[in-house]
Amino acid sequence: MTVKTQFGPSGRMRERIEKGEHVDLFTSADVGHARKLVEDGRASVMALFARNTVCLLSPTKFGATTQTTLDKLLDPSVRIGISPPKIDPLGDYTERLFSLIDQLRPGNGAAIQARAVILDTPPGAPPPKSGDTDVDAILDGRVDAAIVYCSSRDRYTQLLPDAAMVQLPSELQVGPEYALAVLKDAHPAAQLLALTILSPEGQKILAQRGFKPATLPE
């Protein structure tokens, strides 16, 4: 059986399901969107299947390291690209990041958020020239760096060879969690696919792709 995949911000993908688009299996970079499909009666079951970490993507000349990331973010001249909150879970995690920064440096979280640049490619807009919205914004000089998932390291290395992917320090990690949901009236094979993702074999594949497995046995 052939599996057909479509990718996009989790919020928009969930809204397409709510408008009647048929989907067998839904996956999201958060738990909330999958949970809502279950609570609304559109999905029969959901499960956590992976975790991630958050990185700062920037040109090498930006000079970011894990140790200097906070100071770089606090620099009032630095423009940070972020995903749209509510639409993309990464945007929600970034808002949580700003809250953590505010706890460490009171007043600075709001200052960073005020100068953050929301990077989005809404439906109907031309696709990114480079293949990625964050990369376009860096190449065009609209932002100096962007908040991204660390699991995308290999992809960004290909799209932006002169770039650094710096993992944020532990005190600034916001624990991205990924969930899947099997939709009601889904093809029977969708449940098998979900179980395969949750199986040790599926979890090992996710680990090879830079994710943190959620169900891999010790």
PyRosetta script that sets phi, psi and omega in degrees:
from pyrosetta import init, pose_from_sequence

init()
pose = pose_from_sequence("MTVKTQFGPSGRMRERIEKGEHVDLFTSADVGHARKLVEDGRASVMALFARNTVCLLSPTKFGATTQTTLDKLLDPSVRIGISPPKIDPLGDYTERLFSLIDQLRPGNGAAIQARAVILDTPPGAPPPKSGDTDVDAILDGRVDAAIVYCSSRDRYTQLLPDAAMVQLPSELQVGPEYALAVLKDAHPAAQLLALTILSPEGQKILAQRGFKPATLPE")
pose.set_psi(1, 137.3)
pose.set_omega(1, 179.2)
pose.set_phi(2, -88.2)
pose.set_psi(2, 132.1)
pose.set_omega(2, 177.0)
pose.set_phi(3, -98.4)
pose.set_psi(3, 122.8)
pose.set_omega(3, 178.3)
pose.set_phi(4, -98.5)
pose.set_psi(4, 126.1)
pose.set_omega(4, -177.8)
pose.set_phi(5, -115.9)
pose.set_psi(5, 148.3)
pose.set_omega(5, 171.6)
pose.set_phi(6, -136.1)
pose.set_psi(6, 142.3)
pose.set_omega(6, -176.2)
pose.set_phi(7, -123.8)
pose.set_psi(7, 151.7)
pose.set_omega(7, 178.3)
pose.set_phi(8, 169.8)
pose.set_psi(8, 176.8)
pose.set_omega(8, 177.2)
pose.set_phi(9, -55.8)
pose.set_psi(9, 133.1)
pose.set_omega(9, -173.0)
pose.set_phi(10, -57.9)
pose.set_psi(10, -38.3)
pose.set_omega(10, -179.6)
pose.set_phi(11, -62.5)
pose.set_psi(11, -42.4)
pose.set_omega(11, 179.5)
pose.set_phi(12, -69.7)
pose.set_psi(12, -37.5)
pose.set_omega(12, 179.1)
pose.set_phi(13, -65.3)
pose.set_psi(13, -40.3)
pose.set_omega(13, 178.0)
pose.set_phi(14, -64.3)
pose.set_psi(14, -40.1)
pose.set_omega(14, 179.3)
pose.set_phi(15, -63.8)
pose.set_psi(15, -34.2)
pose.set_omega(15, 177.0)
pose.set_phi(16, -64.3)
pose.set_psi(16, -38.4)
pose.set_omega(16, 176.4)
pose.set_phi(17, -65.5)
pose.set_psi(17, -42.3)
pose.set_omega(17, -179.2)
pose.set_phi(18, -64.8)
pose.set_psi(18, -25.0)
pose.set_omega(18, 178.7)
pose.set_phi(19, -87.4)
pose.set_psi(19, 1.3)
pose.set_omega(19, 173.8)
pose.set_phi(20, 110.6)
pose.set_psi(20, -0.3)
pose.set_omega(20, 179.3)
pose.set_phi(21, -69.4)
pose.set_psi(21, 133.8)
pose.set_omega(21, -176.6)
pose.set_phi(22, -80.0)
pose.set_psi(22, 128.1)
pose.set_omega(22, 177.6)
pose.set_phi(23, -138.9)
pose.set_psi(23, 142.7)
pose.set_omega(23, 178.0)
pose.set_phi(24, -92.9)
pose.set_psi(24, -44.3)
pose.set_omega(24, -177.6)
pose.set_phi(25, -135.2)
pose.set_psi(25, 130.0)
pose.set_omega(25, -179.6)
pose.set_phi(26, -113.5)
pose.set_psi(26, 133.5)
pose.set_omega(26, 174.1)
pose.set_phi(27, -126.0)
pose.set_psi(27, 147.0)
pose.set_omega(27, -176.3)
pose.set_phi(28, -143.0)
pose.set_psi(28, 152.7)
pose.set_omega(28, 177.9)
pose.set_phi(29, -81.7)
pose.set_psi(29, 15.3)
pose.set_omega(29, 172.2)
pose.set_phi(30, -145.7)
pose.set_psi(30, 179.4)
pose.set_omega(30, 179.5)
pose.set_phi(31, -95.9)
pose.set_psi(31, -29.6)
pose.set_omega(31, -171.9)
pose.set_phi(32, -60.4)
pose.set_psi(32, -43.4)
pose.set_omega(32, -177.2)
pose.set_phi(33, -67.1)
pose.set_psi(33, -41.0)
pose.set_omega(33, 177.6)
pose.set_phi(34, -66.4)
pose.set_psi(34, -41.6)
pose.set_omega(34, 179.5)
pose.set_phi(35, -61.4)
pose.set_psi(35, -39.9)
pose.set_omega(35, -179.7)
pose.set_phi(36, -63.0)
pose.set_psi(36, -38.8)
pose.set_omega(36, 178.2)
pose.set_phi(37, -62.2)
pose.set_psi(37, -37.4)
pose.set_omega(37, 177.4)
pose.set_phi(38, -70.3)
pose.set_psi(38, -46.6)
pose.set_omega(38, -178.2)
pose.set_phi(39, -63.1)
pose.set_psi(39, -32.7)
pose.set_omega(39, 180.0)
pose.set_phi(40, -84.3)
pose.set_psi(40, -0.5)
pose.set_omega(40, 178.0)
pose.set_phi(41, 82.1)
pose.set_psi(41, 12.0)
pose.set_omega(41, 179.9)
pose.set_phi(42, -89.8)
pose.set_psi(42, -23.7)
pose.set_omega(42, 179.0)
pose.set_phi(43, -122.3)
pose.set_psi(43, 150.9)
pose.set_omega(43, -177.0)
pose.set_phi(44, -91.1)
pose.set_psi(44, -30.2)
pose.set_omega(44, -176.6)
pose.set_phi(45, -157.3)
pose.set_psi(45, 152.3)
pose.set_omega(45, 175.8)
pose.set_phi(46, -136.0)
pose.set_psi(46, 161.4)
pose.set_omega(46, 179.4)
pose.set_phi(47, -157.8)
pose.set_psi(47, 146.6)
pose.set_omega(47, 172.3)
pose.set_phi(48, -74.9)
pose.set_psi(48, 132.7)
pose.set_omega(48, -177.1)
pose.set_phi(49, -128.7)
pose.set_psi(49, -10.3)
pose.set_omega(49, 178.9)
pose.set_phi(50, -165.4)
pose.set_psi(50, 163.1)
pose.set_omega(50, 172.9)
pose.set_phi(51, -129.1)
pose.set_psi(51, 168.4)
pose.set_omega(51, -176.9)
pose.set_phi(52, -144.9)
pose.set_psi(52, 178.9)
pose.set_omega(52, 172.1)
pose.set_phi(53, -129.2)
pose.set_psi(53, 165.5)
pose.set_omega(53, -176.5)
pose.set_phi(54, -109.8)
pose.set_psi(54, 136.5)
pose.set_omega(54, -178.9)
pose.set_phi(55, -124.9)
pose.set_psi(55, 164.0)
pose.set_omega(55, 172.4)
pose.set_phi(56, -106.1)
pose.set_psi(56, 121.5)
pose.set_omega(56, 177.2)
pose.set_phi(57, -98.3)
pose.set_psi(57, 127.1)
pose.set_omega(57, -179.4)
pose.set_phi(58, -158.3)
pose.set_psi(58, 159.7)
pose.set_omega(58, 173.6)
pose.set_phi(59, -61.4)
pose.set_psi(59, 151.5)
pose.set_omega(59, -179.3)
pose.set_phi(60, -56.0)
pose.set_psi(60, -37.4)
pose.set_omega(60, -177.7)
pose.set_phi(61, -65.7)
pose.set_psi(61, -16.1)
pose.set_omega(61, 177.4)
pose.set_phi(62, -65.0)
pose.set_psi(62, -28.1)
pose.set_omega(62, 172.1)
pose.set_phi(63, 75.3)
pose.set_psi(63, 26.2)
pose.set_omega(63, -179.5)
pose.set_phi(64, -79.2)
pose.set_psi(64, 142.1)
pose.set_omega(64, 170.5)
pose.set_phi(65, -133.0)
pose.set_psi(65, 167.8)
pose.set_omega(65, 178.5)
pose.set_phi(66, -57.7)
pose.set_psi(66, -36.8)
pose.set_omega(66, -177.6)
pose.set_phi(67, -73.3)
pose.set_psi(67, -29.3)
pose.set_omega(67, -176.3)
pose.set_phi(68, -101.8)
pose.set_psi(68, 0.2)
pose.set_omega(68, -175.0)
pose.set_phi(69, -55.5)
pose.set_psi(69, -47.1)
pose.set_omega(69, -177.3)
pose.set_phi(70, -60.8)
pose.set_psi(70, -45.1)
pose.set_omega(70, 178.9)
pose.set_phi(71, -62.7)
pose.set_psi(71, -37.6)
pose.set_omega(71, 177.7)
pose.set_phi(72, -63.7)
pose.set_psi(72, -43.7)
pose.set_omega(72, 179.9)
pose.set_phi(73, -65.5)
pose.set_psi(73, -31.7)
pose.set_omega(73, -177.5)
pose.set_phi(74, -80.8)
pose.set_psi(74, -13.3)
pose.set_omega(74, 178.8)
pose.set_phi(75, -63.6)
pose.set_psi(75, 117.5)
pose.set_omega(75, -175.4)
pose.set_phi(76, -63.8)
pose.set_psi(76, -14.9)
pose.set_omega(76, -179.9)
pose.set_phi(77, -89.5)
pose.set_psi(77, -8.7)
pose.set_omega(77, -175.9)
pose.set_phi(78, -87.3)
pose.set_psi(78, 130.3)
pose.set_omega(78, 177.8)
pose.set_phi(79, -101.3)
pose.set_psi(79, 122.1)
pose.set_omega(79, -176.5)
pose.set_phi(80, -107.0)
pose.set_psi(80, 125.5)
pose.set_omega(80, 176.0)
pose.set_phi(81, -84.8)
pose.set_psi(81, 133.8)
pose.set_omega(81, -180.0)
pose.set_phi(82, -133.1)
pose.set_psi(82, 156.6)
pose.set_omega(82, 175.2)
pose.set_phi(83, -78.3)
pose.set_psi(83, 154.8)
pose.set_omega(83, -177.9)
pose.set_phi(84, -69.1)
pose.set_psi(84, 121.6)
pose.set_omega(84, 176.3)
pose.set_phi(85, -61.0)
pose.set_psi(85, 157.2)
pose.set_omega(85, 179.7)
pose.set_phi(86, 73.7)
pose.set_psi(86, -34.6)
pose.set_omega(86, -179.8)
pose.set_phi(87, -90.0)
pose.set_psi(87, -44.4)
pose.set_omega(87, -177.8)
pose.set_phi(88, -119.6)
pose.set_psi(88, 124.7)
pose.set_omega(88, 179.0)
pose.set_phi(89, -52.2)
pose.set_psi(89, -32.3)
pose.set_omega(89, 179.1)
pose.set_phi(90, -60.1)
pose.set_psi(90, -34.2)
pose.set_omega(90, 176.1)
pose.set_phi(91, -65.6)
pose.set_psi(91, -37.0)
pose.set_omega(91, 177.6)
pose.set_phi(92, -68.3)
pose.set_psi(92, -41.5)
pose.set_omega(92, 177.6)
pose.set_phi(93, -63.5)
pose.set_psi(93, -35.6)
pose.set_omega(93, 179.8)
pose.set_phi(94, -67.8)
pose.set_psi(94, -37.8)
pose.set_omega(94, 174.9)
pose.set_phi(95, -61.6)
pose.set_psi(95, -38.3)
pose.set_omega(95, 176.8)
pose.set_phi(96, -65.1)
pose.set_psi(96, -37.7)
pose.set_omega(96, 176.3)
pose.set_phi(97, -59.8)
pose.set_psi(97, -45.6)
pose.set_omega(97, 179.4)
pose.set_phi(98, -62.3)
pose.set_psi(98, -34.3)
pose.set_omega(98, 177.4)
pose.set_phi(99, -66.5)
pose.set_psi(99, -39.7)
pose.set_omega(99, 177.1)
pose.set_phi(100, -64.0)
pose.set_psi(100, -41.2)
pose.set_omega(100, 177.9)
pose.set_phi(101, -61.5)
pose.set_psi(101, -39.1)
pose.set_omega(101, -179.9)
pose.set_phi(102, -65.6)
pose.set_psi(102, -32.2)
pose.set_omega(102, 176.9)
pose.set_phi(103, -69.5)
pose.set_psi(103, -37.3)
pose.set_omega(103, 179.7)
pose.set_phi(104, -76.6)
pose.set_psi(104, -39.8)
pose.set_omega(104, -178.8)
pose.set_phi(105, -131.3)
pose.set_psi(105, 83.4)
pose.set_omega(105, -174.9)
pose.set_phi(106, -48.2)
pose.set_psi(106, 130.8)
pose.set_omega(106, 179.0)
pose.set_phi(107, 93.9)
pose.set_psi(107, -19.9)
pose.set_omega(107, -175.5)
pose.set_phi(108, -83.1)
pose.set_psi(108, -26.5)
pose.set_omega(108, 179.1)
pose.set_phi(109, -60.6)
pose.set_psi(109, -45.9)
pose.set_omega(109, 179.7)
pose.set_phi(110, -66.4)
pose.set_psi(110, -35.5)
pose.set_omega(110, 179.8)
pose.set_phi(111, -65.3)
pose.set_psi(111, -41.6)
pose.set_omega(111, 178.1)
pose.set_phi(112, -65.0)
pose.set_psi(112, -44.5)
pose.set_omega(112, -178.8)
pose.set_phi(113, -62.4)
pose.set_psi(113, -34.4)
pose.set_omega(113, -177.9)
pose.set_phi(114, -66.3)
pose.set_psi(114, -30.6)
pose.set_omega(114, -179.9)
pose.set_phi(115, -103.7)
pose.set_psi(115, 6.0)
pose.set_omega(115, 176.5)
pose.set_phi(116, -68.7)
pose.set_psi(116, 146.7)
pose.set_omega(116, 179.5)
pose.set_phi(117, -109.2)
pose.set_psi(117, 116.5)
pose.set_omega(117, 179.5)
pose.set_phi(118, -75.8)
pose.set_psi(118, 123.3)
pose.set_omega(118, -178.8)
pose.set_phi(119, -107.6)
pose.set_psi(119, 119.8)
pose.set_omega(119, -174.9)
pose.set_phi(120, -149.1)
pose.set_psi(120, 148.9)
pose.set_omega(120, 171.7)
pose.set_phi(121, -122.5)
pose.set_psi(121, 88.0)
pose.set_omega(121, -175.9)
pose.set_phi(122, -67.3)
pose.set_psi(122, 161.3)
pose.set_omega(122, 179.0)
pose.set_phi(123, -54.9)
pose.set_psi(123, 134.3)
pose.set_omega(123, 179.6)
pose.set_phi(124, 93.5)
pose.set_psi(124, -15.2)
pose.set_omega(124, 179.0)
pose.set_phi(125, -78.1)
pose.set_psi(125, 152.3)
pose.set_omega(125, 176.9)
pose.set_phi(126, -58.6)
pose.set_psi(126, 143.1)
pose.set_omega(126, 179.2)
pose.set_phi(127, -66.4)
pose.set_psi(127, 154.3)
pose.set_omega(127, 178.3)
pose.set_phi(128, -57.6)
pose.set_psi(128, 139.8)
pose.set_omega(128, -178.5)
pose.set_phi(129, -62.1)
pose.set_psi(129, -37.9)
pose.set_omega(129, -177.4)
pose.set_phi(130, -85.7)
pose.set_psi(130, -13.5)
pose.set_omega(130, -173.2)
pose.set_phi(131, 101.0)
pose.set_psi(131, -1.7)
pose.set_omega(131, -178.9)
pose.set_phi(132, -150.8)
pose.set_psi(132, 133.4)
pose.set_omega(132, -177.4)
pose.set_phi(133, -63.7)
pose.set_psi(133, -42.2)
pose.set_omega(133, -179.4)
pose.set_phi(134, -65.4)
pose.set_psi(134, -42.6)
pose.set_omega(134, -179.6)
pose.set_phi(135, -63.6)
pose.set_psi(135, -42.8)
pose.set_omega(135, 177.1)
pose.set_phi(136, -56.5)
pose.set_psi(136, -45.2)
pose.set_omega(136, -176.7)
pose.set_phi(137, -64.9)
pose.set_psi(137, -36.9)
pose.set_omega(137, 177.8)
pose.set_phi(138, -70.2)
pose.set_psi(138, -45.5)
pose.set_omega(138, -178.9)
pose.set_phi(139, -65.1)
pose.set_psi(139, -34.4)
pose.set_omega(139, -179.7)
pose.set_phi(140, -80.9)
pose.set_psi(140, -7.4)
pose.set_omega(140, -180.0)
pose.set_phi(141, 79.4)
pose.set_psi(141, 14.2)
pose.set_omega(141, 179.2)
pose.set_phi(142, -77.6)
pose.set_psi(142, -25.8)
pose.set_omega(142, 176.2)
pose.set_phi(143, -137.7)
pose.set_psi(143, 157.4)
pose.set_omega(143, 177.2)
pose.set_phi(144, -91.2)
pose.set_psi(144, -26.2)
pose.set_omega(144, -178.7)
pose.set_phi(145, -159.9)
pose.set_psi(145, 167.3)
pose.set_omega(145, -179.3)
pose.set_phi(146, -141.9)
pose.set_psi(146, 148.7)
pose.set_omega(146, 175.5)
pose.set_phi(147, -86.2)
pose.set_psi(147, 124.1)
pose.set_omega(147, -176.3)
pose.set_phi(148, -138.7)
pose.set_psi(148, 172.1)
pose.set_omega(148, 174.2)
pose.set_phi(149, -82.4)
pose.set_psi(149, 136.6)
pose.set_omega(149, 179.9)
pose.set_phi(150, -64.6)
pose.set_psi(150, -25.5)
pose.set_omega(150, -179.5)
pose.set_phi(151, -64.4)
pose.set_psi(151, -14.7)
pose.set_omega(151, -178.4)
pose.set_phi(152, -90.5)
pose.set_psi(152, 13.4)
pose.set_omega(152, -174.4)
pose.set_phi(153, -53.9)
pose.set_psi(153, -49.0)
pose.set_omega(153, -177.2)
pose.set_phi(154, -62.9)
pose.set_psi(154, -40.5)
pose.set_omega(154, -179.4)
pose.set_phi(155, -64.3)
pose.set_psi(155, -45.7)
pose.set_omega(155, -178.8)
pose.set_phi(156, -69.3)
pose.set_psi(156, -29.5)
pose.set_omega(156, 176.6)
pose.set_phi(157, -63.3)
pose.set_psi(157, -35.7)
pose.set_omega(157, 178.4)
pose.set_phi(158, -75.2)
pose.set_psi(158, -41.3)
pose.set_omega(158, -176.1)
pose.set_phi(159, -77.4)
pose.set_psi(159, -31.7)
pose.set_omega(159, -175.8)
pose.set_phi(160, -137.1)
pose.set_psi(160, 76.6)
pose.set_omega(160, -174.3)
pose.set_phi(161, -54.6)
pose.set_psi(161, -37.8)
pose.set_omega(161, -180.0)
pose.set_phi(162, -90.2)
pose.set_psi(162, 62.3)
pose.set_omega(162, -177.5)
pose.set_phi(163, -139.2)
pose.set_psi(163, 157.2)
pose.set_omega(163, 176.0)
pose.set_phi(164, -119.7)
pose.set_psi(164, 134.4)
pose.set_omega(164, 174.1)
pose.set_phi(165, -107.7)
pose.set_psi(165, 108.3)
pose.set_omega(165, -174.6)
pose.set_phi(166, -111.1)
pose.set_psi(166, 122.0)
pose.set_omega(166, 177.5)
pose.set_phi(167, -71.9)
pose.set_psi(167, 135.0)
pose.set_omega(167, 178.8)
pose.set_phi(168, -68.1)
pose.set_psi(168, 150.8)
pose.set_omega(168, 179.9)
pose.set_phi(169, -62.7)
pose.set_psi(169, 160.2)
pose.set_omega(169, -174.0)
pose.set_phi(170, -57.0)
pose.set_psi(170, -34.5)
pose.set_omega(170, -178.2)
pose.set_phi(171, -72.1)
pose.set_psi(171, -9.8)
pose.set_omega(171, 178.8)
pose.set_phi(172, -113.0)
pose.set_psi(172, 8.7)
pose.set_omega(172, 178.2)
pose.set_phi(173, -78.7)
pose.set_psi(173, 137.9)
pose.set_omega(173, -174.2)
pose.set_phi(174, -115.4)
pose.set_psi(174, 10.5)
pose.set_omega(174, 169.7)
pose.set_phi(175, 57.7)
pose.set_psi(175, 55.2)
pose.set_omega(175, 175.6)
pose.set_phi(176, -53.8)
pose.set_psi(176, 132.9)
pose.set_omega(176, 177.9)
pose.set_phi(177, -125.1)
pose.set_psi(177, 137.5)
pose.set_omega(177, -175.3)
pose.set_phi(178, -110.0)
pose.set_psi(178, 138.2)
pose.set_omega(178, 179.7)
pose.set_phi(179, -130.6)
pose.set_psi(179, 153.9)
pose.set_omega(179, 174.5)
pose.set_phi(180, -121.1)
pose.set_psi(180, 157.2)
pose.set_omega(180, 177.3)
pose.set_phi(181, -141.0)
pose.set_psi(181, 133.1)
pose.set_omega(181, 175.7)
pose.set_phi(182, -92.4)
pose.set_psi(182, 120.1)
pose.set_omega(182, -177.3)
pose.set_phi(183, -73.7)
pose.set_psi(183, 151.4)
pose.set_omega(183, 175.4)
pose.set_phi(184, -66.8)
pose.set_psi(184, 148.6)
pose.set_omega(184, -176.1)
pose.set_phi(185, 62.5)
pose.set_psi(185, 23.2)
pose.set_omega(185, 177.8)
pose.set_phi(186, -73.4)
pose.set_psi(186, 157.5)
pose.set_omega(186, 173.9)
pose.set_phi(187, -58.8)
pose.set_psi(187, 139.7)
pose.set_omega(187, -179.1)
pose.set_phi(188, -53.0)
pose.set_psi(188, -31.4)
pose.set_omega(188, -178.9)
pose.set_phi(189, -68.1)
pose.set_psi(189, -16.7)
pose.set_omega(189, -179.4)
pose.set_phi(190, -64.9)
pose.set_psi(190, -37.9)
pose.set_omega(190, 177.7)
pose.set_phi(191, -66.3)
pose.set_psi(191, -38.0)
pose.set_omega(191, 177.1)
pose.set_phi(192, -64.8)
pose.set_psi(192, -40.0)
pose.set_omega(192, 178.3)
pose.set_phi(193, -63.8)
pose.set_psi(193, -42.8)
pose.set_omega(193, 178.6)
pose.set_phi(194, -61.5)
pose.set_psi(194, -44.2)
pose.set_omega(194, 179.1)
pose.set_phi(195, -65.9)
pose.set_psi(195, -34.2)
pose.set_omega(195, 178.0)
pose.set_phi(196, -65.4)
pose.set_psi(196, -40.7)
pose.set_omega(196, 177.3)
pose.set_phi(197, -62.3)
pose.set_psi(197, -37.4)
pose.set_omega(197, -178.2)
pose.set_phi(198, -82.7)
pose.set_psi(198, -12.9)
pose.set_omega(198, -177.1)
pose.set_phi(199, -72.9)
pose.set_psi(199, 162.3)
pose.set_omega(199, 176.6)
pose.set_phi(200, -54.8)
pose.set_psi(200, -37.5)
pose.set_omega(200, 180.0)
pose.set_phi(201, -65.9)
pose.set_psi(201, -44.7)
pose.set_omega(201, 179.1)
pose.set_phi(202, -65.3)
pose.set_psi(202, -39.3)
pose.set_omega(202, -179.9)
pose.set_phi(203, -67.1)
pose.set_psi(203, -34.2)
pose.set_omega(203, 177.0)
pose.set_phi(204, -65.8)
pose.set_psi(204, -38.4)
pose.set_omega(204, 177.5)
pose.set_phi(205, -63.3)
pose.set_psi(205, -43.5)
pose.set_omega(205, 178.2)
pose.set_phi(206, -61.8)
pose.set_psi(206, -40.0)
pose.set_omega(206, 178.5)
pose.set_phi(207, -62.8)
pose.set_psi(207, -37.8)
pose.set_omega(207, 178.5)
pose.set_phi(208, -67.3)
pose.set_psi(208, -22.5)
pose.set_omega(208, -179.3)
pose.set_phi(209, -95.1)
pose.set_psi(209, 9.4)
pose.set_omega(209, 173.9)
pose.set_phi(210, 96.6)
pose.set_psi(210, 3.9)
pose.set_omega(210, 178.5)
pose.set_phi(211, -89.9)
pose.set_psi(211, 163.9)
pose.set_omega(211, 173.1)
pose.set_phi(212, -98.6)
pose.set_psi(212, 114.1)
pose.set_omega(212, -179.1)
pose.set_phi(213, -58.6)
pose.set_psi(213, 144.7)
pose.set_omega(213, -179.2)
pose.set_phi(214, -100.5)
pose.set_psi(214, -22.0)
pose.set_omega(214, -174.2)
pose.set_phi(215, -128.5)
pose.set_psi(215, 11.1)
pose.set_omega(215, -178.2)
pose.set_phi(216, -70.6)
pose.set_psi(216, 126.7)
pose.set_omega(216, -179.8)
pose.set_phi(217, -62.3)
pose.set_psi(217, 152.0)
pose.set_omega(217, 177.1)
pose.set_phi(218, -65.1)
pose.dump_pdb("model.pdb")
